[in-house]
Amino acid sequence: TPPGDTTTVPINPMQRDDCTVQITSHAYSTEISGSTGRSVAIGGSTSTGGGTTVAEWRWLAPVITEFSGDAKLVFAYQCASGSTTFQVAIGDWNQTAASGNYTSRATTTASVSCTGTWRTAEVNLSVPKFSVRSKNGSGAVPTYLVVRIAAPSGAQVRLDYDSAASPSTLFIGTKP
């Protein structure tokens, strides 16, 4: 576990029902220091979820929704010095399996520089067509849109999820 973290929340909501900035949700790792954001331990991969090495967000669409095309994820990060490499993935999580079943639909890496201050990363992905569905209806099983961020190499990093000063944003083509 990175210094300062006592526990890590493996899964976080992608948005509130009212679509407003989540003023307190940026503190989504229990911190001894009370620092903003979440530490992501170096060495992770978006192919494995949970724990200290991967940050994950899920969104449940209200209706069957199709995604495809160019996507851009914008998020705030902080690392002391040098550089770090992010691995970013967009996919879906199907609740049919006992522990869930994640399928990656698009993955990319981005190298960023570290200055000790909060900076913004913009990561572009090309997403092939896939669908998610709500759990409404008889026998329906929910499938969530998922964003995962890992840091396979580089400097220790923190992610600021949607504080008032640094809202994270995912732009992706949809078809309800």
C-alpha positions as CSV (number, residue, x, y, z in Angstrom):
1,T,0.0,0.0,0.0
2,P,1.4,3.4,-0.9
3,P,2.5,5.6,2.1
4,G,-0.4,7.5,3.7
5,D,-3.2,5.1,2.5
6,T,-4.9,2.9,5.0
7,T,-7.5,1.3,2.6
8,T,-8.3,1.6,-1.0
9,V,-11.8,1.6,-2.5
10,P,-11.5,-0.6,-5.6
11,I,-14.6,0.6,-7.4
12,N,-16.0,4.2,-7.6
13,P,-19.1,5.6,-9.2
14,M,-18.5,7.4,-12.5
15,Q,-21.1,10.0,-11.8
16,R,-23.9,11.0,-9.4
17,D,-27.5,10.7,-10.6
18,D,-27.8,14.4,-10.9
19,C,-24.6,14.7,-12.9
20,T,-23.1,17.4,-10.7
21,V,-19.4,17.6,-9.6
22,Q,-18.9,15.2,-6.7
23,I,-17.4,17.6,-4.2
24,T,-16.3,15.0,-1.7
25,S,-15.8,11.9,-3.9
26,H,-12.3,13.0,-4.9
27,A,-11.2,11.7,-1.5
28,Y,-12.0,8.1,-2.4
29,S,-9.1,6.4,-0.7
30,T,-9.0,6.6,3.1
31,E,-6.0,8.7,3.9
32,I,-4.1,9.1,7.1
33,S,-2.8,12.4,5.8
34,G,-6.2,13.6,4.5
35,S,-4.6,14.3,1.1
36,T,-6.7,14.8,-2.0
37,G,-7.2,11.9,-4.3
38,R,-6.0,8.3,-4.4
39,S,-2.5,6.8,-4.6
40,V,-2.0,4.4,-7.4
41,A,0.9,2.0,-6.7
42,I,3.4,1.6,-9.5
43,G,3.4,-1.8,-11.3
44,G,-0.3,-2.3,-12.0
45,S,-2.1,-3.2,-15.2
46,T,-5.7,-2.4,-16.3
47,S,-6.2,-6.1,-17.0
48,T,-6.6,-6.7,-13.3
49,G,-8.9,-4.7,-11.1
50,G,-9.0,-3.6,-7.5
51,G,-6.3,-3.2,-5.0
52,T,-3.8,-0.4,-4.8
53,T,-2.5,-0.6,-8.4
54,V,-5.6,0.2,-10.4
55,A,-8.3,2.9,-10.1
56,E,-11.6,1.9,-11.5
57,W,-14.9,3.7,-12.1
58,R,-18.2,2.2,-13.3
59,W,-21.3,3.7,-14.8
60,L,-24.6,2.0,-15.2
61,A,-26.6,3.3,-18.1
62,P,-30.4,3.8,-17.6
63,V,-31.1,2.1,-21.0
64,I,-29.2,-0.1,-23.4
65,T,-26.5,2.2,-24.7
66,E,-23.9,1.7,-27.5
67,F,-20.5,3.2,-27.4
68,S,-18.0,3.7,-30.2
69,G,-15.6,6.0,-31.9
70,D,-13.0,8.4,-30.5
71,A,-12.9,8.8,-26.7
72,K,-11.0,11.2,-24.5
73,L,-10.4,10.9,-20.8
74,V,-9.3,14.0,-18.9
75,F,-8.1,13.6,-15.3
76,A,-5.8,15.3,-12.7
77,Y,-2.7,13.6,-11.4
78,Q,0.2,14.5,-9.1
79,C,3.6,12.9,-8.8
80,A,6.8,14.3,-7.3
81,S,9.4,14.3,-10.0
82,G,10.5,12.6,-13.2
83,S,7.8,10.9,-15.2
84,T,5.2,8.2,-15.0
85,T,3.4,6.1,-17.5
86,F,-0.4,5.6,-17.3
87,Q,-2.2,2.7,-18.8
88,V,-5.8,3.7,-19.5
89,A,-8.6,1.3,-20.5
90,I,-12.3,1.6,-21.4
91,G,-14.4,-1.5,-21.2
92,D,-17.4,-3.2,-19.6
93,W,-18.1,-5.1,-16.5
94,N,-20.8,-7.8,-16.7
95,Q,-22.4,-8.8,-13.4
96,T,-23.2,-12.4,-14.6
97,A,-20.1,-14.0,-13.2
98,A,-19.9,-14.5,-9.4
99,S,-17.2,-11.9,-9.1
100,G,-18.0,-10.0,-12.3
101,N,-16.4,-10.2,-15.7
102,Y,-14.4,-7.3,-17.1
103,T,-13.8,-7.0,-20.9
104,S,-11.4,-4.3,-22.1
105,R,-12.6,-2.6,-25.3
106,A,-9.8,-0.1,-25.7
107,T,-6.4,0.4,-24.0
108,T,-3.6,3.0,-24.5
109,T,-0.6,4.3,-22.6
110,A,0.5,7.9,-22.0
111,S,3.7,9.2,-20.5
112,V,3.4,12.3,-18.3
113,S,5.9,14.5,-16.6
114,C,5.9,15.0,-12.8
115,T,6.4,18.4,-11.1
116,G,5.0,17.9,-7.6
117,T,1.9,19.9,-8.5
118,W,-1.5,18.8,-9.8
119,R,-1.4,18.5,-13.6
120,T,-4.0,17.4,-16.2
121,A,-3.7,14.4,-18.4
122,E,-5.7,14.0,-21.6
123,V,-5.7,10.5,-23.0
124,N,-7.3,9.6,-26.4
125,L,-8.6,6.1,-27.2
126,S,-10.3,4.6,-30.3
127,V,-13.2,2.6,-29.0
128,P,-14.8,-0.2,-31.1
129,K,-18.6,-0.6,-30.9
130,F,-19.9,-2.2,-27.7
131,S,-23.0,-2.0,-25.6
132,V,-23.9,-1.8,-21.9
133,R,-27.3,-2.3,-20.4
134,S,-29.2,-1.4,-17.2
135,K,-30.6,-4.0,-14.9
136,N,-34.2,-3.1,-15.7
137,G,-36.5,-5.8,-17.0
138,S,-37.2,-9.4,-16.1
139,G,-34.0,-11.4,-15.8
140,A,-31.8,-8.6,-17.1
141,V,-28.2,-8.5,-15.9
142,P,-26.4,-5.1,-15.6
143,T,-23.4,-4.3,-17.7
144,Y,-21.4,-1.3,-16.7
145,L,-19.2,1.1,-18.6
146,V,-15.8,0.9,-16.9
147,V,-12.7,3.2,-16.9
148,R,-9.5,1.9,-15.4
149,I,-6.2,3.7,-14.8
150,A,-3.0,2.0,-13.8
151,A,0.6,3.2,-13.6
152,P,2.9,0.4,-14.8
153,S,6.1,2.3,-14.4
154,G,7.5,5.6,-13.2
155,A,7.1,7.9,-10.2
156,Q,4.5,7.3,-7.4
157,V,1.2,9.0,-8.5
158,R,-2.0,10.3,-7.1
159,L,-5.3,10.8,-9.0
160,D,-7.7,13.6,-8.2
161,Y,-11.2,12.3,-9.0
162,D,-13.6,15.1,-9.6
163,S,-12.8,17.6,-6.9
164,A,-14.4,21.0,-7.4
165,A,-11.1,22.3,-8.9
166,S,-10.3,19.3,-11.1
167,P,-13.3,17.5,-12.5
168,S,-12.5,14.4,-14.4
169,T,-14.3,13.9,-17.8
170,L,-14.9,11.1,-20.2
171,F,-16.0,12.0,-23.7
172,I,-17.2,9.0,-25.7
173,G,-19.7,8.6,-28.6
174,T,-23.0,7.1,-27.5
175,K,-26.1,5.8,-29.1
176,P,-29.0,5.0,-26.7
